[in-house]
Amino acid sequence: MKDACKLLTDPVSRCLRVDFYVADGKIYFGEMTFYTWGGFIEFTPPEWDRKMGDWIQLPAEQNP
């Protein structure tokens, strides 16, 4: 799971949570999210909202 997590997160962000589940000895992917608590709590202190957002590196938009 650690290797899969690193593979999924390295190209995207240093601040990305990846959820996996293990059932009957098999690993299943759950979700990827940039924020804990489903985004339902405020950042404290508020300036960390911007600081953590700046850590997210999205790929450049590709125009056909």
PDBQT receptor file of N, H, CA, C and O in Angstrom, charges set to zero:
ATOM      1  N   MET A   1       0.823  -1.185   0.000  1.00  0.00    +0.000 N 
ATOM      2  CA  MET A   1       0.000   0.000   0.000  1.00  0.00    +0.000 C 
ATOM      3  C   MET A   1       0.871   1.253   0.000  1.00  0.00    +0.000 C 
ATOM      4  O   MET A   1       0.527   2.248  -0.639  1.00  0.00    +0.000 OA
ATOM      5  N   LYS A   2       1.997   1.209   0.714  1.00  0.00    +0.000 N 
ATOM      6  H   LYS A   2       2.276   0.401   1.233  1.00  0.00    +0.000 HD
ATOM      7  CA  LYS A   2       2.871   2.379   0.723  1.00  0.00    +0.000 C 
ATOM      8  C   LYS A   2       3.404   2.685  -0.678  1.00  0.00    +0.000 C 
ATOM      9  O   LYS A   2       3.447   3.845  -1.086  1.00  0.00    +0.000 OA
ATOM     10  N   ASP A   3       3.805   1.656  -1.407  1.00  0.00    +0.000 N 
ATOM     11  H   ASP A   3       3.770   0.713  -1.076  1.00  0.00    +0.000 HD
ATOM     12  CA  ASP A   3       4.316   1.858  -2.767  1.00  0.00    +0.000 C 
ATOM     13  C   ASP A   3       3.230   2.420  -3.681  1.00  0.00    +0.000 C 
ATOM     14  O   ASP A   3       3.496   3.319  -4.478  1.00  0.00    +0.000 OA
ATOM     15  N   ALA A   4       2.013   1.899  -3.572  1.00  0.00    +0.000 N 
ATOM     16  H   ALA A   4       1.797   1.168  -2.924  1.00  0.00    +0.000 HD
ATOM     17  CA  ALA A   4       0.903   2.382  -4.393  1.00  0.00    +0.000 C 
ATOM     18  C   ALA A   4       0.576   3.827  -4.041  1.00  0.00    +0.000 C 
ATOM     19  O   ALA A   4       0.291   4.635  -4.925  1.00  0.00    +0.000 OA
ATOM     20  N   CYS A   5       0.615   4.153  -2.761  1.00  0.00    +0.000 N 
ATOM     21  H   CYS A   5       0.847   3.497  -2.042  1.00  0.00    +0.000 HD
ATOM     22  CA  CYS A   5       0.344   5.516  -2.322  1.00  0.00    +0.000 C 
ATOM     23  C   CYS A   5       1.376   6.482  -2.890  1.00  0.00    +0.000 C 
ATOM     24  O   CYS A   5       1.025   7.553  -3.385  1.00  0.00    +0.000 OA
ATOM     25  N   LYS A   6       2.641   6.104  -2.818  1.00  0.00    +0.000 N 
ATOM     26  H   LYS A   6       2.926   5.234  -2.416  1.00  0.00    +0.000 HD
ATOM     27  CA  LYS A   6       3.708   6.963  -3.347  1.00  0.00    +0.000 C 
ATOM     28  C   LYS A   6       3.547   7.156  -4.851  1.00  0.00    +0.000 C 
ATOM     29  O   LYS A   6       3.731   8.263  -5.358  1.00  0.00    +0.000 OA
ATOM     30  N   LEU A   7       3.210   6.103  -5.555  1.00  0.00    +0.000 N 
ATOM     31  H   LEU A   7       3.061   5.204  -5.143  1.00  0.00    +0.000 HD
ATOM     32  CA  LEU A   7       2.997   6.182  -7.000  1.00  0.00    +0.000 C 
ATOM     33  C   LEU A   7       1.855   7.146  -7.343  1.00  0.00    +0.000 C 
ATOM     34  O   LEU A   7       1.950   7.912  -8.302  1.00  0.00    +0.000 OA
ATOM     35  N   LEU A   8       0.791   7.104  -6.565  1.00  0.00    +0.000 N 
ATOM     36  H   LEU A   8       0.713   6.482  -5.786  1.00  0.00    +0.000 HD
ATOM     37  CA  LEU A   8      -0.372   7.954  -6.833  1.00  0.00    +0.000 C 
ATOM     38  C   LEU A   8      -0.161   9.403  -6.425  1.00  0.00    +0.000 C 
ATOM     39  O   LEU A   8      -0.684  10.304  -7.081  1.00  0.00    +0.000 OA
ATOM     40  N   THR A   9       0.591   9.650  -5.359  1.00  0.00    +0.000 N 
ATOM     41  H   THR A   9       1.016   8.918  -4.826  1.00  0.00    +0.000 HD
ATOM     42  CA  THR A   9       0.703  11.010  -4.831  1.00  0.00    +0.000 C 
ATOM     43  C   THR A   9       1.884  11.804  -5.355  1.00  0.00    +0.000 C 
ATOM     44  O   THR A   9       1.789  13.028  -5.453  1.00  0.00    +0.000 OA
ATOM     45  N   ASP A  10       2.990  11.163  -5.695  1.00  0.00    +0.000 N 
ATOM     46  H   ASP A  10       3.067  10.169  -5.615  1.00  0.00    +0.000 HD
ATOM     47  CA  ASP A  10       4.182  11.901  -6.121  1.00  0.00    +0.000 C 
ATOM     48  C   ASP A  10       3.920  12.890  -7.254  1.00  0.00    +0.000 C 
ATOM     49  O   ASP A  10       4.394  14.023  -7.181  1.00  0.00    +0.000 OA
ATOM     50  N   PRO A  11       3.188  12.510  -8.291  1.00  0.00    +0.000 N 
ATOM     51  CA  PRO A  11       2.983  13.480  -9.363  1.00  0.00    +0.000 C 
ATOM     52  C   PRO A  11       1.996  14.589  -9.015  1.00  0.00    +0.000 C 
ATOM     53  O   PRO A  11       1.890  15.568  -9.754  1.00  0.00    +0.000 OA
ATOM     54  N   VAL A  12       1.276  14.457  -7.909  1.00  0.00    +0.000 N 
ATOM     55  H   VAL A  12       1.362  13.662  -7.309  1.00  0.00    +0.000 HD
ATOM     56  CA  VAL A  12       0.195  15.400  -7.628  1.00  0.00    +0.000 C 
ATOM     57  C   VAL A  12       0.524  16.381  -6.524  1.00  0.00    +0.000 C 
ATOM     58  O   VAL A  12       0.485  17.592  -6.744  1.00  0.00    +0.000 OA
ATOM     59  N   SER A  13       0.847  15.886  -5.343  1.00  0.00    +0.000 N 
ATOM     60  H   SER A  13       0.879  14.903  -5.164  1.00  0.00    +0.000 HD
ATOM     61  CA  SER A  13       0.949  16.799  -4.208  1.00  0.00    +0.000 C 
ATOM     62  C   SER A  13       1.646  16.168  -3.024  1.00  0.00    +0.000 C 
ATOM     63  O   SER A  13       1.704  14.946  -2.891  1.00  0.00    +0.000 OA
ATOM     64  N   ARG A  14       2.183  17.039  -2.155  1.00  0.00    +0.000 N 
ATOM     65  H   ARG A  14       2.136  18.032  -2.264  1.00  0.00    +0.000 HD
ATOM     66  CA  ARG A  14       2.717  16.555  -0.882  1.00  0.00    +0.000 C 
ATOM     67  C   ARG A  14       1.609  16.482   0.166  1.00  0.00    +0.000 C 
ATOM     68  O   ARG A  14       1.816  15.949   1.256  1.00  0.00    +0.000 OA
ATOM     69  N   CYS A  15       0.463  17.004  -0.155  1.00  0.00    +0.000 N 
ATOM     70  H   CYS A  15       0.294  17.437  -1.040  1.00  0.00    +0.000 HD
ATOM     71  CA  CYS A  15      -0.630  17.041   0.816  1.00  0.00    +0.000 C 
ATOM     72  C   CYS A  15      -1.858  16.368   0.221  1.00  0.00    +0.000 C 
ATOM     73  O   CYS A  15      -2.821  17.033  -0.162  1.00  0.00    +0.000 OA
ATOM     74  N   LEU A  16      -1.815  15.065   0.150  1.00  0.00    +0.000 N 
ATOM     75  H   LEU A  16      -1.033  14.524   0.461  1.00  0.00    +0.000 HD
ATOM     76  CA  LEU A  16      -2.898  14.304  -0.452  1.00  0.00    +0.000 C 
ATOM     77  C   LEU A  16      -3.088  13.016   0.333  1.00  0.00    +0.000 C 
ATOM     78  O   LEU A  16      -2.145  12.249   0.527  1.00  0.00    +0.000 OA
ATOM     79  N   ARG A  17      -4.306  12.789   0.777  1.00  0.00    +0.000 N 
ATOM     80  H   ARG A  17      -5.072  13.412   0.619  1.00  0.00    +0.000 HD
ATOM     81  CA  ARG A  17      -4.594  11.561   1.508  1.00  0.00    +0.000 C 
ATOM     82  C   ARG A  17      -5.146  10.522   0.538  1.00  0.00    +0.000 C 
ATOM     83  O   ARG A  17      -6.029  10.817  -0.267  1.00  0.00    +0.000 OA
ATOM     84  N   VAL A  18      -4.620   9.309   0.622  1.00  0.00    +0.000 N 
ATOM     85  H   VAL A  18      -3.902   9.069   1.277  1.00  0.00    +0.000 HD
ATOM     86  CA  VAL A  18      -5.086   8.212  -0.214  1.00  0.00    +0.000 C 
ATOM     87  C   VAL A  18      -5.611   7.125   0.709  1.00  0.00    +0.000 C 
ATOM     88  O   VAL A  18      -4.915   6.688   1.625  1.00  0.00    +0.000 OA
ATOM     89  N   ASP A  19      -6.839   6.692   0.465  1.00  0.00    +0.000 N 
ATOM     90  H   ASP A  19      -7.404   7.047  -0.279  1.00  0.00    +0.000 HD
ATOM     91  CA  ASP A  19      -7.449   5.653   1.293  1.00  0.00    +0.000 C 
ATOM     92  C   ASP A  19      -7.451   4.322   0.552  1.00  0.00    +0.000 C 
ATOM     93  O   ASP A  19      -7.870   4.231  -0.601  1.00  0.00    +0.000 OA
ATOM     94  N   PHE A  20      -6.977   3.303   1.239  1.00  0.00    +0.000 N 
ATOM     95  H   PHE A  20      -6.636   3.377   2.177  1.00  0.00    +0.000 HD
ATOM     96  CA  PHE A  20      -7.025   1.933   0.745  1.00  0.00    +0.000 C 
ATOM     97  C   PHE A  20      -7.759   1.081   1.779  1.00  0.00    +0.000 C 
ATOM     98  O   PHE A  20      -7.827   1.440   2.955  1.00  0.00    +0.000 OA
ATOM     99  N   TYR A  21      -8.288  -0.014   1.344  1.00  0.00    +0.000 N 
ATOM    100  H   TYR A  21      -8.232  -0.306   0.389  1.00  0.00    +0.000 HD
ATOM    101  CA  TYR A  21      -8.961  -0.960   2.221  1.00  0.00    +0.000 C 
ATOM    102  C   TYR A  21      -8.438  -2.355   1.912  1.00  0.00    +0.000 C 
ATOM    103  O   TYR A  21      -8.102  -2.662   0.768  1.00  0.00    +0.000 OA
ATOM    104  N   VAL A  22      -8.372  -3.191   2.931  1.00  0.00    +0.000 N 
ATOM    105  H   VAL A  22      -8.645  -2.942   3.860  1.00  0.00    +0.000 HD
ATOM    106  CA  VAL A  22      -7.969  -4.582   2.745  1.00  0.00    +0.000 C 
ATOM    107  C   VAL A  22      -9.159  -5.456   3.124  1.00  0.00    +0.000 C 
ATOM    108  O   VAL A  22      -9.695  -5.352   4.227  1.00  0.00    +0.000 OA
ATOM    109  N   ALA A  23      -9.560  -6.312   2.202  1.00  0.00    +0.000 N 
ATOM    110  H   ALA A  23      -9.124  -6.397   1.306  1.00  0.00    +0.000 HD
ATOM    111  CA  ALA A  23     -10.657  -7.247   2.461  1.00  0.00    +0.000 C 
ATOM    112  C   ALA A  23     -10.299  -8.594   1.840  1.00  0.00    +0.000 C 
ATOM    113  O   ALA A  23      -9.951  -8.678   0.663  1.00  0.00    +0.000 OA
ATOM    114  N   ASP A  24     -10.389  -9.618   2.633  1.00  0.00    +0.000 N 
ATOM    115  H   ASP A  24     -10.672  -9.550   3.589  1.00  0.00    +0.000 HD
ATOM    116  CA  ASP A  24     -10.057 -10.969   2.175  1.00  0.00    +0.000 C 
ATOM    117  C   ASP A  24      -8.668 -11.044   1.546  1.00  0.00    +0.000 C 
ATOM    118  O   ASP A  24      -8.454 -11.761   0.568  1.00  0.00    +0.000 OA
ATOM    119  N   GLY A  25      -7.725 -10.291   2.123  1.00  0.00    +0.000 N 
ATOM    120  H   GLY A  25      -7.899  -9.709   2.917  1.00  0.00    +0.000 HD
ATOM    121  CA  GLY A  25      -6.350 -10.320   1.653  1.00  0.00    +0.000 C 
ATOM    122  C   GLY A  25      -6.084  -9.526   0.391  1.00  0.00    +0.000 C 
ATOM    123  O   GLY A  25      -4.966  -9.548  -0.124  1.00  0.00    +0.000 OA
ATOM    124  N   LYS A  26      -7.089  -8.821  -0.122  1.00  0.00    +0.000 N 
ATOM    125  H   LYS A  26      -7.997  -8.803   0.297  1.00  0.00    +0.000 HD
ATOM    126  CA  LYS A  26      -6.917  -8.006  -1.333  1.00  0.00    +0.000 C 
ATOM    127  C   LYS A  26      -6.958  -6.532  -0.961  1.00  0.00    +0.000 C 
ATOM    128  O   LYS A  26      -7.679  -6.128  -0.049  1.00  0.00    +0.000 OA
ATOM    129  N   ILE A  27      -6.169  -5.730  -1.684  1.00  0.00    +0.000 N 
ATOM    130  H   ILE A  27      -5.583  -6.058  -2.425  1.00  0.00    +0.000 HD
ATOM    131  CA  ILE A  27      -6.114  -4.291  -1.450  1.00  0.00    +0.000 C 
ATOM    132  C   ILE A  27      -7.053  -3.598  -2.432  1.00  0.00    +0.000 C 
ATOM    133  O   ILE A  27      -7.022  -3.855  -3.635  1.00  0.00    +0.000 OA
ATOM    134  N   TYR A  28      -7.893  -2.710  -1.886  1.00  0.00    +0.000 N 
ATOM    135  H   TYR A  28      -7.918  -2.501  -0.908  1.00  0.00    +0.000 HD
ATOM    136  CA  TYR A  28      -8.826  -1.943  -2.711  1.00  0.00    +0.000 C 
ATOM    137  C   TYR A  28      -8.572  -0.457  -2.522  1.00  0.00    +0.000 C 
ATOM    138  O   TYR A  28      -8.316   0.006  -1.410  1.00  0.00    +0.000 OA
ATOM    139  N   PHE A  29      -8.645   0.278  -3.610  1.00  0.00    +0.000 N 
ATOM    140  H   PHE A  29      -8.852  -0.098  -4.513  1.00  0.00    +0.000 HD
ATOM    141  CA  PHE A  29      -8.513   1.736  -3.575  1.00  0.00    +0.000 C 
ATOM    142  C   PHE A  29      -9.832   2.339  -3.116  1.00  0.00    +0.000 C 
ATOM    143  O   PHE A  29     -10.899   1.916  -3.561  1.00  0.00    +0.000 OA
ATOM    144  N   GLY A  30      -9.764   3.331  -2.225  1.00  0.00    +0.000 N 
ATOM    145  H   GLY A  30      -8.898   3.675  -1.864  1.00  0.00    +0.000 HD
ATOM    146  CA  GLY A  30     -10.956   4.005  -1.739  1.00  0.00    +0.000 C 
ATOM    147  C   GLY A  30     -11.143   5.362  -2.380  1.00  0.00    +0.000 C 
ATOM    148  O   GLY A  30     -12.036   5.547  -3.206  1.00  0.00    +0.000 OA
ATOM    149  N   GLU A  31     -10.299   6.316  -2.001  1.00  0.00    +0.000 N 
ATOM    150  H   GLU A  31      -9.573   6.166  -1.330  1.00  0.00    +0.000 HD
ATOM    151  CA  GLU A  31     -10.420   7.669  -2.540  1.00  0.00    +0.000 C 
ATOM    152  C   GLU A  31      -9.120   8.427  -2.336  1.00  0.00    +0.000 C 
ATOM    153  O   GLU A  31      -8.231   7.997  -1.600  1.00  0.00    +0.000 OA
ATOM    154  N   MET A  32      -9.035   9.569  -3.009  1.00  0.00    +0.000 N 
ATOM    155  H   MET A  32      -9.756   9.918  -3.607  1.00  0.00    +0.000 HD
ATOM    156  CA  MET A  32      -7.942  10.512  -2.805  1.00  0.00    +0.000 C 
ATOM    157  C   MET A  32      -8.585  11.847  -2.456  1.00  0.00    +0.000 C 
ATOM    158  O   MET A  32      -9.561  12.252  -3.088  1.00  0.00    +0.000 OA
ATOM    159  N   THR A  33      -8.043  12.529  -1.454  1.00  0.00    +0.000 N 
ATOM    160  H   THR A  33      -7.250  12.200  -0.941  1.00  0.00    +0.000 HD
ATOM    161  CA  THR A  33      -8.601  13.815  -1.062  1.00  0.00    +0.000 C 
ATOM    162  C   THR A  33      -7.483  14.741  -0.594  1.00  0.00    +0.000 C 
ATOM    163  O   THR A  33      -6.489  14.306  -0.014  1.00  0.00    +0.000 OA
ATOM    164  N   PHE A  34      -7.674  16.021  -0.861  1.00  0.00    +0.000 N 
ATOM    165  H   PHE A  34      -8.482  16.375  -1.332  1.00  0.00    +0.000 HD
ATOM    166  CA  PHE A  34      -6.691  17.028  -0.465  1.00  0.00    +0.000 C 
ATOM    167  C   PHE A  34      -6.934  17.566   0.941  1.00  0.00    +0.000 C 
ATOM    168  O   PHE A  34      -6.136  18.359   1.442  1.00  0.00    +0.000 OA
ATOM    169  N   TYR A  35      -8.024  17.148   1.583  1.00  0.00    +0.000 N 
ATOM    170  H   TYR A  35      -8.671  16.504   1.176  1.00  0.00    +0.000 HD
ATOM    171  CA  TYR A  35      -8.337  17.733   2.881  1.00  0.00    +0.000 C 
ATOM    172  C   TYR A  35      -8.988  16.695   3.785  1.00  0.00    +0.000 C 
ATOM    173  O   TYR A  35      -9.846  15.931   3.344  1.00  0.00    +0.000 OA
ATOM    174  N   THR A  36      -8.584  16.670   5.034  1.00  0.00    +0.000 N 
ATOM    175  H   THR A  36      -7.887  17.291   5.392  1.00  0.00    +0.000 HD
ATOM    176  CA  THR A  36      -9.186  15.741   5.987  1.00  0.00    +0.000 C 
ATOM    177  C   THR A  36     -10.578  16.208   6.401  1.00  0.00    +0.000 C 
ATOM    178  O   THR A  36     -10.969  17.339   6.109  1.00  0.00    +0.000 OA
ATOM    179  N   TRP A  37     -11.299  15.369   7.057  1.00  0.00    +0.000 N 
ATOM    180  H   TRP A  37     -10.981  14.451   7.293  1.00  0.00    +0.000 HD
ATOM    181  CA  TRP A  37     -12.645  15.645   7.559  1.00  0.00    +0.000 C 
ATOM    182  C   TRP A  37     -13.626  15.983   6.445  1.00  0.00    +0.000 C 
ATOM    183  O   TRP A  37     -14.655  16.607   6.701  1.00  0.00    +0.000 OA
ATOM    184  N   GLY A  38     -13.327  15.585   5.222  1.00  0.00    +0.000 N 
ATOM    185  H   GLY A  38     -12.491  15.077   5.014  1.00  0.00    +0.000 HD
ATOM    186  CA  GLY A  38     -14.251  15.803   4.114  1.00  0.00    +0.000 C 
ATOM    187  C   GLY A  38     -14.479  17.273   3.800  1.00  0.00    +0.000 C 
ATOM    188  O   GLY A  38     -15.445  17.612   3.116  1.00  0.00    +0.000 OA
ATOM    189  N   GLY A  39     -13.610  18.150   4.285  1.00  0.00    +0.000 N 
ATOM    190  H   GLY A  39     -12.826  17.874   4.841  1.00  0.00    +0.000 HD
ATOM    191  CA  GLY A  39     -13.752  19.579   4.016  1.00  0.00    +0.000 C 
ATOM    192  C   GLY A  39     -14.794  20.263   4.885  1.00  0.00    +0.000 C 
ATOM    193  O   GLY A  39     -15.207  21.383   4.583  1.00  0.00    +0.000 OA
ATOM    194  N   PHE A  40     -15.231  19.606   5.967  1.00  0.00    +0.000 N 
ATOM    195  H   PHE A  40     -14.895  18.697   6.213  1.00  0.00    +0.000 HD
ATOM    196  CA  PHE A  40     -16.295  20.169   6.792  1.00  0.00    +0.000 C 
ATOM    197  C   PHE A  40     -15.812  20.949   8.007  1.00  0.00    +0.000 C 
ATOM    198  O   PHE A  40     -16.632  21.436   8.785  1.00  0.00    +0.000 OA
ATOM    199  N   ILE A  41     -14.496  21.081   8.190  1.00  0.00    +0.000 N 
ATOM    200  H   ILE A  41     -13.829  20.686   7.558  1.00  0.00    +0.000 HD
ATOM    201  CA  ILE A  41     -14.000  21.899   9.300  1.00  0.00    +0.000 C 
ATOM    202  C   ILE A  41     -13.138  23.023   8.733  1.00  0.00    +0.000 C 
ATOM    203  O   ILE A  41     -12.594  22.907   7.634  1.00  0.00    +0.000 OA
ATOM    204  N   GLU A  42     -13.018  24.108   9.489  1.00  0.00    +0.000 N 
ATOM    205  H   GLU A  42     -13.460  24.202  10.381  1.00  0.00    +0.000 HD
ATOM    206  CA  GLU A  42     -12.222  25.248   9.048  1.00  0.00    +0.000 C 
ATOM    207  C   GLU A  42     -10.752  25.029   9.376  1.00  0.00    +0.000 C 
ATOM    208  O   GLU A  42     -10.404  24.338  10.334  1.00  0.00    +0.000 OA
ATOM    209  N   PHE A  43      -9.893  25.638   8.552  1.00  0.00    +0.000 N 
ATOM    210  H   PHE A  43     -10.175  26.200   7.774  1.00  0.00    +0.000 HD
ATOM    211  CA  PHE A  43      -8.458  25.627   8.853  1.00  0.00    +0.000 C 
ATOM    212  C   PHE A  43      -8.220  26.516  10.055  1.00  0.00    +0.000 C 
ATOM    213  O   PHE A  43      -8.807  27.590  10.185  1.00  0.00    +0.000 OA
ATOM    214  N   THR A  44      -7.342  26.046  10.937  1.00  0.00    +0.000 N 
ATOM    215  H   THR A  44      -6.864  25.174  10.832  1.00  0.00    +0.000 HD
ATOM    216  CA  THR A  44      -6.952  26.853  12.082  1.00  0.00    +0.000 C 
ATOM    217  C   THR A  44      -5.446  26.773  12.217  1.00  0.00    +0.000 C 
ATOM    218  O   THR A  44      -4.916  25.690  12.464  1.00  0.00    +0.000 OA
ATOM    219  N   PRO A  45      -4.748  27.865  12.066  1.00  0.00    +0.000 N 
ATOM    220  CA  PRO A  45      -5.189  29.205  11.713  1.00  0.00    +0.000 C 
ATOM    221  C   PRO A  45      -5.547  29.307  10.223  1.00  0.00    +0.000 C 
ATOM    222  O   PRO A  45      -5.053  28.520   9.416  1.00  0.00    +0.000 OA
ATOM    223  N   PRO A  46      -6.397  30.265   9.858  1.00  0.00    +0.000 N 
ATOM    224  CA  PRO A  46      -6.916  30.369   8.490  1.00  0.00    +0.000 C 
ATOM    225  C   PRO A  46      -5.849  30.529   7.405  1.00  0.00    +0.000 C 
ATOM    226  O   PRO A  46      -6.073  30.117   6.267  1.00  0.00    +0.000 OA
ATOM    227  N   GLU A  47      -4.698  31.117   7.729  1.00  0.00    +0.000 N 
ATOM    228  H   GLU A  47      -4.516  31.453   8.653  1.00  0.00    +0.000 HD
ATOM    229  CA  GLU A  47      -3.661  31.313   6.710  1.00  0.00    +0.000 C 
ATOM    230  C   GLU A  47      -3.116  29.984   6.180  1.00  0.00    +0.000 C 
ATOM    231  O   GLU A  47      -2.511  29.948   5.108  1.00  0.00    +0.000 OA
ATOM    232  N   TRP A  48      -3.326  28.892   6.921  1.00  0.00    +0.000 N 
ATOM    233  H   TRP A  48      -3.817  28.921   7.791  1.00  0.00    +0.000 HD
ATOM    234  CA  TRP A  48      -2.884  27.586   6.447  1.00  0.00    +0.000 C 
ATOM    235  C   TRP A  48      -3.725  27.079   5.280  1.00  0.00    +0.000 C 
ATOM    236  O   TRP A  48      -3.282  26.205   4.536  1.00  0.00    +0.000 OA
ATOM    237  N   ASP A  49      -4.911  27.605   5.113  1.00  0.00    +0.000 N 
ATOM    238  H   ASP A  49      -5.272  28.316   5.718  1.00  0.00    +0.000 HD
ATOM    239  CA  ASP A  49      -5.743  27.247   3.956  1.00  0.00    +0.000 C 
ATOM    240  C   ASP A  49      -4.973  27.569   2.680  1.00  0.00    +0.000 C 
ATOM    241  O   ASP A  49      -4.860  26.722   1.794  1.00  0.00    +0.000 OA
ATOM    242  N   ARG A  50      -4.449  28.771   2.581  1.00  0.00    +0.000 N 
ATOM    243  H   ARG A  50      -4.540  29.459   3.301  1.00  0.00    +0.000 HD
ATOM    244  CA  ARG A  50      -3.686  29.194   1.403  1.00  0.00    +0.000 C 
ATOM    245  C   ARG A  50      -2.347  28.467   1.326  1.00  0.00    +0.000 C 
ATOM    246  O   ARG A  50      -1.936  28.018   0.256  1.00  0.00    +0.000 OA
ATOM    247  N   LYS A  51      -1.666  28.354   2.478  1.00  0.00    +0.000 N 
ATOM    248  H   LYS A  51      -1.999  28.719   3.347  1.00  0.00    +0.000 HD
ATOM    249  CA  LYS A  51      -0.346  27.724   2.503  1.00  0.00    +0.000 C 
ATOM    250  C   LYS A  51      -0.427  26.281   1.989  1.00  0.00    +0.000 C 
ATOM    251  O   LYS A  51       0.378  25.882   1.148  1.00  0.00    +0.000 OA
ATOM    252  N   MET A  52      -1.389  25.498   2.486  1.00  0.00    +0.000 N 
ATOM    253  H   MET A  52      -2.043  25.822   3.169  1.00  0.00    +0.000 HD
ATOM    254  CA  MET A  52      -1.516  24.113   2.045  1.00  0.00    +0.000 C 
ATOM    255  C   MET A  52      -2.000  24.035   0.602  1.00  0.00    +0.000 C 
ATOM    256  O   MET A  52      -1.596  23.139  -0.138  1.00  0.00    +0.000 OA
ATOM    257  N   GLY A  53      -2.855  24.959   0.198  1.00  0.00    +0.000 N 
ATOM    258  H   GLY A  53      -3.183  25.688   0.799  1.00  0.00    +0.000 HD
ATOM    259  CA  GLY A  53      -3.309  25.000  -1.189  1.00  0.00    +0.000 C 
ATOM    260  C   GLY A  53      -2.160  25.245  -2.154  1.00  0.00    +0.000 C 
ATOM    261  O   GLY A  53      -2.152  24.714  -3.264  1.00  0.00    +0.000 OA
ATOM    262  N   ASP A  54      -1.191  26.050  -1.733  1.00  0.00    +0.000 N 
ATOM    263  H   ASP A  54      -1.198  26.482  -0.831  1.00  0.00    +0.000 HD
ATOM    264  CA  ASP A  54      -0.023  26.316  -2.578  1.00  0.00    +0.000 C 
ATOM    265  C   ASP A  54       0.851  25.081  -2.770  1.00  0.00    +0.000 C 
ATOM    266  O   ASP A  54       1.629  25.020  -3.721  1.00  0.00    +0.000 OA
ATOM    267  N   TRP A  55       0.733  24.094  -1.878  1.00  0.00    +0.000 N 
ATOM    268  H   TRP A  55       0.101  24.143  -1.105  1.00  0.00    +0.000 HD
ATOM    269  CA  TRP A  55       1.514  22.857  -2.019  1.00  0.00    +0.000 C 
ATOM    270  C   TRP A  55       0.993  21.972  -3.149  1.00  0.00    +0.000 C 
ATOM    271  O   TRP A  55       1.724  21.116  -3.648  1.00  0.00    +0.000 OA
ATOM    272  N   ILE A  56      -0.247  22.166  -3.553  1.00  0.00    +0.000 N 
ATOM    273  H   ILE A  56      -0.840  22.861  -3.148  1.00  0.00    +0.000 HD
ATOM    274  CA  ILE A  56      -0.851  21.315  -4.572  1.00  0.00    +0.000 C 
ATOM    275  C   ILE A  56      -0.328  21.719  -5.949  1.00  0.00    +0.000 C 
ATOM    276  O   ILE A  56      -0.486  22.866  -6.367  1.00  0.00    +0.000 OA
ATOM    277  N   GLN A  57       0.281  20.789  -6.637  1.00  0.00    +0.000 N 
ATOM    278  H   GLN A  57       0.409  19.857  -6.297  1.00  0.00    +0.000 HD
ATOM    279  CA  GLN A  57       0.818  21.036  -7.965  1.00  0.00    +0.000 C 
ATOM    280  C   GLN A  57       0.004  20.236  -8.987  1.00  0.00    +0.000 C 
ATOM    281  O   GLN A  57       0.233  19.039  -9.162  1.00  0.00    +0.000 OA
ATOM    282  N   LEU A  58      -0.925  20.882  -9.649  1.00  0.00    +0.000 N 
ATOM    283  H   LEU A  58      -1.110  21.854  -9.507  1.00  0.00    +0.000 HD
ATOM    284  CA  LEU A  58      -1.731  20.213 -10.660  1.00  0.00    +0.000 C 
ATOM    285  C   LEU A  58      -1.018  20.271 -12.000  1.00  0.00    +0.000 C 
ATOM    286  O   LEU A  58      -0.270  21.215 -12.256  1.00  0.00    +0.000 OA
ATOM    287  N   PRO A  59      -1.231  19.283 -12.862  1.00  0.00    +0.000 N 
ATOM    288  CA  PRO A  59      -0.595  19.315 -14.168  1.00  0.00    +0.000 C 
ATOM    289  C   PRO A  59      -1.123  20.463 -15.022  1.00  0.00    +0.000 C 
ATOM    290  O   PRO A  59      -2.267  20.891 -14.868  1.00  0.00    +0.000 OA
ATOM    291  N   ALA A  60      -0.280  20.954 -15.919  1.00  0.00    +0.000 N 
ATOM    292  H   ALA A  60       0.650  20.606 -16.045  1.00  0.00    +0.000 HD
ATOM    293  CA  ALA A  60      -0.706  22.046 -16.812  1.00  0.00    +0.000 C 
ATOM    294  C   ALA A  60      -1.830  21.562 -17.719  1.00  0.00    +0.000 C 
ATOM    295  O   ALA A  60      -1.873  20.397 -18.116  1.00  0.00    +0.000 OA
ATOM    296  N   GLU A  61      -2.720  22.465 -18.032  1.00  0.00    +0.000 N 
ATOM    297  H   GLU A  61      -2.685  23.411 -17.710  1.00  0.00    +0.000 HD
ATOM    298  CA  GLU A  61      -3.854  22.135 -18.913  1.00  0.00    +0.000 C 
ATOM    299  C   GLU A  61      -3.343  21.857 -20.316  1.00  0.00    +0.000 C 
ATOM    300  O   GLU A  61      -2.498  22.586 -20.834  1.00  0.00    +0.000 OA
ATOM    301  N   GLN A  62      -3.855  20.811 -20.920  1.00  0.00    +0.000 N 
ATOM    302  H   GLN A  62      -4.542  20.218 -20.499  1.00  0.00    +0.000 HD
ATOM    303  CA  GLN A  62      -3.468  20.436 -22.268  1.00  0.00    +0.000 C 
ATOM    304  C   GLN A  62      -4.570  20.845 -23.245  1.00  0.00    +0.000 C 
ATOM    305  O   GLN A  62      -5.710  20.403 -23.107  1.00  0.00    +0.000 OA
ATOM    306  N   ASN A  63      -4.246  21.677 -24.222  1.00  0.00    +0.000 N 
ATOM    307  H   ASN A  63      -3.319  22.037 -24.334  1.00  0.00    +0.000 HD
ATOM    308  CA  ASN A  63      -5.211  22.066 -25.249  1.00  0.00    +0.000 C 
ATOM    309  C   ASN A  63      -4.984  21.224 -26.494  1.00  0.00    +0.000 C 
ATOM    310  O   ASN A  63      -3.865  21.149 -27.002  1.00  0.00    +0.000 OA
ATOM    311  N   PRO A  64      -6.063  20.578 -26.996  1.00  0.00    +0.000 N 
ATOM    312  CA  PRO A  64      -5.900  19.735 -28.202  1.00  0.00    +0.000 C 
ATOM    313  C   PRO A  64      -5.621  20.554 -29.453  1.00  0.00    +0.000 C 
ATOM    314  O   PRO A  64      -5.462  19.992 -30.536  1.00  0.00    +0.000 OA
TER     315      PRO A  64
